[in-house]
Amino acid sequence: MHKKMHFDKHRWRHFQASIRDTAILLREFRIPLLWFSFAVIGGGLLYDFLSELLGEPVGSLMESVYIVLTVTFLQPPNRDFPNHIFLQLFHFIMPILGLVVLAQGLADFGSLFFNRKSRNKEWEMAVASTLNNHIILVGLGHLGYRVAIKLHEMGESLAVIEYNADTADTVNAVKNMGIPVIHDDATRPTVLEAANVKKARAIIMASQNDAMNLQIALKARTLNPNIQVVVRIFDDDFAHALQEQFGFIALSATEMAAPVFAAAAAGVDVTNPISVEGQLLSLARLTISKEAPFAKKTIGFVEDNYHLNIVLHRRNGNSEMHPTDKAQLQPGDVIAILGGPEQLNQILHDNGQ
């Protein structure tokens, strides 16, 4: 049942992406459509004026517009062919004028509509600009790609910015998930604005350059003071300083970081990993949802099935440290869990986060 719900959720997100793409296509098509409408209506007004002037009046202005529209698509109007040369010219000029204006727009529309996987930078920016309350991911290296997958699995709306042309394979893989990828320099404010940073709720800097990550983080916070900032920092001391001074979530670039980065950007409280006997562990806070498969199960059930430890259980304002295995969990309860990356990612994913 849970897998089916997860599949339906992904299918719905792909459907939403298709609707968003089509809406943008129609928006891009509005200029040739506007010119075509202008040609038909303007031609109808001119035809009505000339028909009156030349002694071959048409029944009404609407009929004149209809005549111009039908001859534009090489269809004969429901009336006799006019006698005057000026009116006859409409039957030859309008198909050329109208179809030239419309054909280019239709060709561009069809090319983009049936070739959604090969978007240029401008198109990716247009798609990203439609997102709201989304997450921006900067960098599609090894870590960034895994973070993108985790966020996609968690059902998050996502826009990616990647400058390095060497990541073509991961870029294509991410695009195939329906995620817009802007190929540009994220240190430029205009690129962040193209990803709709002002309406984003979080941004993740996953590049390997600490200085660049910090630069982008500060610019993103300037453009959107309320945005949640998650930044990859190799220096642990520097990471702590960023957390204290700017309120950034600064995480070290360990091999296990992808689920932690994704969870932090999604609003889950996750600590920076520590190494215990060679095993990397993080502490996460989790509010149990109604849809969680472990709701109304015991703490022992969760620990045995997810291979992690629950170190705190909170209900109705009352907290219990090191709760017993037999304590039952209810929707709305808050638990603090200690575990490795895969274990944390699995329970967060099952909880719908």
Secondary structure, 3 states (H helix, E strand, C coil): CHHHHHHHHHHHHHHHHHHHHHHHHHHHCHHHHHHHHHHHHHHHHHHHHHHHHCCCCCCCHHHHHHHHHHHHCCCCCCCCCCCCHHHHHHHHHHHHHHHHHHHHHHHHHHHHHCCCCCCCHHHHHHHHCCCCCCEEEECCCHHHHHHHHHHHHCCCCEEEECCCHHHHHHHHHHHCCCCCEECCCCCCHHHHHHCCHHHCCEEEECCCCHHHHHHHHHHHHHHCCCCEEEEECCCHHHHHHHHHHHCCEEECCCCCHHHHHHHHHCCCCECCCEEECCEEEEEEEEECCCCCCCCCCEHHHHHHHHCCEEEEEEECCEEEECCCCCCECCCCCEEEEEECHHHHHHHHHHCCC
